[in-house]
């Protein structure tokens, strides 16, 4: 192989590695986005549950207070 062939081969390998790296980054970014959406949904659910528990607590205080 000539020096030009070696250089061409190295360039080809580098391009393939870069393509693979970009594909891996794309997959990782997609996974991060999915996790972010799931975390946001979980936070909304937690907030709604906390609000409901707070309402139940007020109702219970009212009931207990009314019985004394």
Backbone atoms as SQL, in Angstrom:
CREATE TABLE atoms (id INTEGER PRIMARY KEY, chain TEXT, resi INTEGER, resn TEXT, atom TEXT, x REAL, y REAL, z REAL);
INSERT INTO atoms VALUES
  (1, 'A', 1, 'UNK', 'N', 0.839, -1.187, 0.000),
  (2, 'A', 1, 'UNK', 'CA', 0.000, 0.000, 0.000),
  (3, 'A', 1, 'UNK', 'C', 0.885, 1.252, 0.000),
  (4, 'A', 2, 'UNK', 'N', 0.452, 2.216, -0.722),
  (5, 'A', 2, 'UNK', 'CA', 1.193, 3.471, -0.765),
  (6, 'A', 2, 'UNK', 'C', 0.777, 4.364, 0.399),
  (7, 'A', 3, 'UNK', 'N', 1.516, 5.422, 0.599),
  (8, 'A', 3, 'UNK', 'CA', 1.195, 6.379, 1.665),
  (9, 'A', 3, 'UNK', 'C', -0.172, 6.991, 1.423),
  (10, 'A', 4, 'UNK', 'N', -0.509, 7.220, 0.165),
  (11, 'A', 4, 'UNK', 'CA', -1.833, 7.784, -0.154),
  (12, 'A', 4, 'UNK', 'C', -2.935, 6.791, 0.191),
  (13, 'A', 5, 'UNK', 'N', -2.690, 5.508, -0.086),
  (14, 'A', 5, 'UNK', 'CA', -3.676, 4.483, 0.256),
  (15, 'A', 5, 'UNK', 'C', -3.849, 4.393, 1.767),
  (16, 'A', 6, 'UNK', 'N', -2.731, 4.433, 2.489),
  (17, 'A', 6, 'UNK', 'CA', -2.790, 4.400, 3.959),
  (18, 'A', 6, 'UNK', 'C', -3.583, 5.597, 4.495),
  (19, 'A', 7, 'UNK', 'N', -3.302, 6.763, 3.945),
  (20, 'A', 7, 'UNK', 'CA', -3.996, 7.974, 4.400),
  (21, 'A', 7, 'UNK', 'C', -5.485, 7.877, 4.088),
  (22, 'A', 8, 'UNK', 'N', -5.798, 7.387, 2.897),
  (23, 'A', 8, 'UNK', 'CA', -7.209, 7.219, 2.525),
  (24, 'A', 8, 'UNK', 'C', -7.924, 6.247, 3.447),
  (25, 'A', 9, 'UNK', 'N', -7.247, 5.165, 3.793),
  (26, 'A', 9, 'UNK', 'CA', -7.813, 4.166, 4.703),
  (27, 'A', 9, 'UNK', 'C', -8.044, 4.769, 6.093),
  (28, 'A', 10, 'UNK', 'N', -7.061, 5.531, 6.567),
  (29, 'A', 10, 'UNK', 'CA', -7.188, 6.175, 7.880),
  (30, 'A', 10, 'UNK', 'C', -8.341, 7.174, 7.894),
  (31, 'A', 11, 'UNK', 'N', -8.485, 7.922, 6.807),
  (32, 'A', 11, 'UNK', 'CA', -9.592, 8.880, 6.712),
  (33, 'A', 11, 'UNK', 'C', -10.928, 8.145, 6.731),
  (34, 'A', 12, 'UNK', 'N', -10.993, 7.032, 6.005),
  (35, 'A', 12, 'UNK', 'CA', -12.235, 6.235, 5.978),
  (36, 'A', 12, 'UNK', 'C', -12.566, 5.718, 7.376),
  (37, 'A', 13, 'UNK', 'N', -11.569, 5.189, 8.074),
  (38, 'A', 13, 'UNK', 'CA', -11.800, 4.677, 9.429),
  (39, 'A', 13, 'UNK', 'C', -12.232, 5.801, 10.372),
  (40, 'A', 14, 'UNK', 'N', -11.611, 6.951, 10.249),
  (41, 'A', 14, 'UNK', 'CA', -11.972, 8.098, 11.090),
  (42, 'A', 14, 'UNK', 'C', -13.409, 8.531, 10.833),
  (43, 'A', 15, 'UNK', 'N', -13.792, 8.568, 9.577),
  (44, 'A', 15, 'UNK', 'CA', -15.168, 8.954, 9.224),
  (45, 'A', 15, 'UNK', 'C', -16.166, 7.952, 9.793),
  (46, 'A', 16, 'UNK', 'N', -15.838, 6.667, 9.724),
  (47, 'A', 16, 'UNK', 'CA', -16.722, 5.640, 10.271),
  (48, 'A', 16, 'UNK', 'C', -16.848, 5.785, 11.785),
  (49, 'A', 17, 'UNK', 'N', -15.735, 6.075, 12.452),
  (50, 'A', 17, 'UNK', 'CA', -15.776, 6.266, 13.905),
  (51, 'A', 17, 'UNK', 'C', -16.605, 7.493, 14.270),
  (52, 'A', 18, 'UNK', 'N', -16.463, 8.554, 13.501),
  (53, 'A', 18, 'UNK', 'CA', -17.246, 9.758, 13.769),
  (54, 'A', 18, 'UNK', 'C', -18.726, 9.501, 13.560),
  (55, 'A', 19, 'UNK', 'N', -19.056, 8.752, 12.516),
  (56, 'A', 19, 'UNK', 'CA', -20.455, 8.402, 12.258),
  (57, 'A', 19, 'UNK', 'C', -21.016, 7.588, 13.418),
  (58, 'A', 20, 'UNK', 'N', -20.249, 6.638, 13.879),
  (59, 'A', 20, 'UNK', 'CA', -20.676, 5.812, 15.012),
  (60, 'A', 20, 'UNK', 'C', -20.857, 6.666, 16.266),
  (61, 'A', 21, 'UNK', 'N', -19.949, 7.591, 16.501),
  (62, 'A', 21, 'UNK', 'CA', -20.045, 8.461, 17.677),
  (63, 'A', 21, 'UNK', 'C', -21.292, 9.335, 17.600),
  (64, 'A', 22, 'UNK', 'N', -21.575, 9.868, 16.428),
  (65, 'A', 22, 'UNK', 'CA', -22.770, 10.706, 16.253),
  (66, 'A', 22, 'UNK', 'C', -24.029, 9.871, 16.502),
  (67, 'A', 23, 'UNK', 'N', -24.051, 8.652, 16.009),
  (68, 'A', 23, 'UNK', 'CA', -25.204, 7.773, 16.233),
  (69, 'A', 23, 'UNK', 'C', -25.389, 7.497, 17.726),
  (70, 'A', 24, 'UNK', 'N', -24.299, 7.253, 18.439),
  (71, 'A', 24, 'UNK', 'CA', -24.379, 7.000, 19.878),
  (72, 'A', 24, 'UNK', 'C', -24.854, 8.234, 20.630),
  (73, 'A', 25, 'UNK', 'N', -24.394, 9.401, 20.216),
  (74, 'A', 25, 'UNK', 'CA', -24.831, 10.648, 20.852),
  (75, 'A', 25, 'UNK', 'C', -26.319, 10.875, 20.601),
  (76, 'A', 26, 'UNK', 'N', -26.768, 10.581, 19.388),
  (77, 'A', 26, 'UNK', 'CA', -28.189, 10.724, 19.064),
  (78, 'A', 26, 'UNK', 'C', -29.045, 9.813, 19.929),
  (79, 'A', 27, 'UNK', 'N', -28.600, 8.592, 20.107),
  (80, 'A', 27, 'UNK', 'CA', -29.326, 7.637, 20.957),
  (81, 'A', 27, 'UNK', 'C', -29.344, 8.134, 22.401),
  (82, 'A', 28, 'UNK', 'N', -28.202, 8.586, 22.891),
  (83, 'A', 28, 'UNK', 'CA', -28.119, 9.070, 24.273),
  (84, 'A', 28, 'UNK', 'C', -28.989, 10.310, 24.477),
  (85, 'A', 29, 'UNK', 'N', -28.998, 11.203, 23.507),
  (86, 'A', 29, 'UNK', 'CA', -29.833, 12.407, 23.617),
  (87, 'A', 29, 'UNK', 'C', -31.309, 12.032, 23.632),
  (88, 'A', 30, 'UNK', 'N', -31.696, 11.079, 22.827),
  (89, 'A', 30, 'UNK', 'CA', -33.084, 10.603, 22.820),
  (90, 'A', 30, 'UNK', 'C', -33.467, 9.991, 24.154),
  (91, 'A', 31, 'UNK', 'N', -32.565, 9.224, 24.726),
  (92, 'A', 31, 'UNK', 'CA', -32.813, 8.600, 26.028),
  (93, 'A', 31, 'UNK', 'C', -32.916, 9.674, 27.119),
  (94, 'A', 32, 'UNK', 'N', -32.055, 10.679, 27.058),
  (95, 'A', 32, 'UNK', 'CA', -32.120, 11.774, 28.036),
  (96, 'A', 32, 'UNK', 'C', -33.451, 12.515, 27.917),
  (97, 'A', 33, 'UNK', 'N', -33.907, 12.729, 26.696),
  (98, 'A', 33, 'UNK', 'CA', -35.202, 13.398, 26.492),
  (99, 'A', 33, 'UNK', 'C', -36.341, 12.548, 27.050),
  (100, 'A', 34, 'UNK', 'N', -36.283, 11.242, 26.836),
  (101, 'A', 34, 'UNK', 'CA', -37.324, 10.346, 27.353),
  (102, 'A', 34, 'UNK', 'C', -37.350, 10.390, 28.878),
  (103, 'A', 35, 'UNK', 'N', -36.181, 10.342, 29.486),
  (104, 'A', 35, 'UNK', 'CA', -36.087, 10.368, 30.949),
  (105, 'A', 35, 'UNK', 'C', -36.599, 11.708, 31.483),
  (106, 'A', 36, 'UNK', 'N', -36.297, 12.786, 30.782),
  (107, 'A', 36, 'UNK', 'CA', -36.771, 14.109, 31.201),
  (108, 'A', 36, 'UNK', 'C', -38.291, 14.170, 31.166),
  (109, 'A', 37, 'UNK', 'N', -38.890, 13.645, 30.102),
  (110, 'A', 37, 'UNK', 'CA', -40.362, 13.628, 30.016),
  (111, 'A', 37, 'UNK', 'C', -40.967, 12.786, 31.133),
  (112, 'A', 38, 'UNK', 'N', -40.354, 11.645, 31.421),
  (113, 'A', 38, 'UNK', 'CA', -40.858, 10.763, 32.485),
  (114, 'A', 38, 'UNK', 'C', -40.736, 11.453, 33.834),
  (115, 'A', 39, 'UNK', 'N', -39.611, 12.110, 34.073),
  (116, 'A', 39, 'UNK', 'CA', -39.404, 12.823, 35.335),
  (117, 'A', 39, 'UNK', 'C', -40.424, 13.935, 35.498),
  (118, 'A', 40, 'UNK', 'N', -40.696, 14.648, 34.414),
  (119, 'A', 40, 'UNK', 'CA', -41.694, 15.720, 34.465),
  (120, 'A', 40, 'UNK', 'C', -43.079, 15.158, 34.778),
  (121, 'A', 41, 'UNK', 'N', -43.441, 14.066, 34.139),
  (122, 'A', 41, 'UNK', 'CA', -44.742, 13.443, 34.400),
  (123, 'A', 41, 'UNK', 'C', -44.834, 12.964, 35.847),
  (124, 'A', 42, 'UNK', 'N', -43.758, 12.382, 36.352),
  (125, 'A', 42, 'UNK', 'CA', -43.735, 11.932, 37.744),
  (126, 'A', 42, 'UNK', 'C', -43.866, 13.111, 38.705),
  (127, 'A', 43, 'UNK', 'N', -43.223, 14.237, 38.382),
  (128, 'A', 43, 'UNK', 'CA', -43.304, 15.420, 39.238),
  (129, 'A', 43, 'UNK', 'C', -44.731, 15.968, 39.267),
  (130, 'A', 44, 'UNK', 'N', -45.385, 15.982, 38.135),
  (131, 'A', 44, 'UNK', 'CA', -46.782, 16.441, 38.074),
  (132, 'A', 44, 'UNK', 'C', -47.665, 15.516, 38.912),
  (133, 'A', 45, 'UNK', 'N', -47.449, 14.223, 38.787),
  (134, 'A', 45, 'UNK', 'CA', -48.236, 13.265, 39.563),
  (135, 'A', 45, 'UNK', 'C', -47.987, 13.454, 41.058),
  (136, 'A', 46, 'UNK', 'N', -46.745, 13.666, 41.438),
  (137, 'A', 46, 'UNK', 'CA', -46.413, 13.885, 42.846),
  (138, 'A', 46, 'UNK', 'C', -47.077, 15.153, 43.358),
  (139, 'A', 47, 'UNK', 'N', -47.034, 16.219, 42.558),
  (140, 'A', 47, 'UNK', 'CA', -47.679, 17.478, 42.951),
  (141, 'A', 47, 'UNK', 'C', -49.177, 17.281, 43.131),
  (142, 'A', 48, 'UNK', 'N', -49.814, 16.569, 42.215),
  (143, 'A', 48, 'UNK', 'CA', -51.259, 16.320, 42.315),
  (144, 'A', 48, 'UNK', 'C', -51.594, 15.471, 43.540),
  (145, 'A', 49, 'UNK', 'N', -50.775, 14.480, 43.808),
  (146, 'A', 49, 'UNK', 'CA', -50.989, 13.634, 44.986),
  (147, 'A', 49, 'UNK', 'C', -50.836, 14.449, 46.269),
  (148, 'A', 50, 'UNK', 'N', -49.828, 15.306, 46.313),
  (149, 'A', 50, 'UNK', 'CA', -49.614, 16.150, 47.490),
  (150, 'A', 50, 'UNK', 'C', -50.796, 17.086, 47.695),
  (151, 'A', 51, 'UNK', 'N', -51.317, 17.653, 46.623),
  (152, 'A', 51, 'UNK', 'CA', -52.480, 18.542, 46.738),
  (153, 'A', 51, 'UNK', 'C', -53.694, 17.771, 47.249),
  (154, 'A', 52, 'UNK', 'N', -53.868, 16.568, 46.757),
  (155, 'A', 52, 'UNK', 'CA', -55.000, 15.747, 47.204),
  (156, 'A', 52, 'UNK', 'C', -54.852, 15.391, 48.684),
  (157, 'A', 53, 'UNK', 'N', -53.655, 14.995, 49.088),
  (158, 'A', 53, 'UNK', 'CA', -53.422, 14.670, 50.498),
  (159, 'A', 53, 'UNK', 'C', -53.631, 15.889, 51.389),
  (160, 'A', 54, 'UNK', 'N', -53.239, 17.046, 50.917),
  (161, 'A', 54, 'UNK', 'CA', -53.449, 18.281, 51.675),
  (162, 'A', 54, 'UNK', 'C', -54.934, 18.547, 51.851),
  (163, 'A', 55, 'UNK', 'N', -55.694, 18.335, 50.792),
  (164, 'A', 55, 'UNK', 'CA', -57.155, 18.513, 50.865),
  (165, 'A', 55, 'UNK', 'C', -57.779, 17.514, 51.836),
  (166, 'A', 56, 'UNK', 'N', -57.342, 16.274, 51.776),
  (167, 'A', 56, 'UNK', 'CA', -57.862, 15.259, 52.704),
  (168, 'A', 56, 'UNK', 'C', -57.509, 15.626, 54.150),
  (169, 'A', 57, 'UNK', 'N', -56.311, 16.149, 54.351),
  (170, 'A', 57, 'UNK', 'CA', -55.886, 16.558, 55.686),
  (171, 'A', 57, 'UNK', 'C', -56.772, 17.678, 56.219),
  (172, 'A', 58, 'UNK', 'N', -57.086, 18.661, 55.371),
  (173, 'A', 58, 'UNK', 'CA', -57.990, 19.743, 55.797),
  (174, 'A', 58, 'UNK', 'C', -59.362, 19.193, 56.145),
  (175, 'A', 59, 'UNK', 'N', -59.856, 18.274, 55.314),
  (176, 'A', 59, 'UNK', 'CA', -61.169, 17.672, 55.591),
  (177, 'A', 59, 'UNK', 'C', -61.157, 16.918, 56.912),
  (178, 'A', 60, 'UNK', 'N', -60.104, 16.181, 57.156),
  (179, 'A', 60, 'UNK', 'CA', -59.999, 15.401, 58.388),
  (180, 'A', 60, 'UNK', 'C', -59.925, 16.322, 59.600),
  (181, 'A', 61, 'UNK', 'N', -59.147, 17.401, 59.494),
  (182, 'A', 61, 'UNK', 'CA', -59.091, 18.371, 60.603),
  (183, 'A', 61, 'UNK', 'C', -60.469, 18.963, 60.867),
  (184, 'A', 62, 'UNK', 'N', -61.202, 19.233, 59.818),
  (185, 'A', 62, 'UNK', 'CA', -62.548, 19.783, 59.950),
  (186, 'A', 62, 'UNK', 'C', -63.461, 18.775, 60.661),
  (187, 'A', 63, 'UNK', 'N', -63.386, 17.528, 60.240),
  (188, 'A', 63, 'UNK', 'CA', -64.239, 16.483, 60.842),
  (189, 'A', 63, 'UNK', 'C', -63.880, 16.285, 62.288),
  (190, 'A', 64, 'UNK', 'N', -62.577, 16.161, 62.588),
  (191, 'A', 64, 'UNK', 'CA', -62.128, 15.944, 63.969),
  (192, 'A', 64, 'UNK', 'C', -62.466, 17.155, 64.825),
  (193, 'A', 65, 'UNK', 'N', -62.246, 18.351, 64.282),
  (194, 'A', 65, 'UNK', 'CA', -62.566, 19.574, 65.020),
  (195, 'A', 65, 'UNK', 'C', -64.048, 19.712, 65.299),
  (196, 'A', 66, 'UNK', 'N', -64.890, 19.255, 64.391),
  (197, 'A', 66, 'UNK', 'CA', -66.343, 19.359, 64.555),
  (198, 'A', 66, 'UNK', 'C', -66.855, 18.380, 65.612),
  (199, 'A', 67, 'UNK', 'N', -66.121, 17.339, 65.875),
  (200, 'A', 67, 'UNK', 'CA', -66.606, 16.339, 66.833),
  (201, 'A', 67, 'UNK', 'C', -66.239, 16.700, 68.264),
  (202, 'A', 68, 'UNK', 'N', -65.461, 17.768, 68.476),
  (203, 'A', 68, 'UNK', 'CA', -65.093, 18.155, 69.829),
  (204, 'A', 68, 'UNK', 'C', -65.864, 19.347, 70.278);
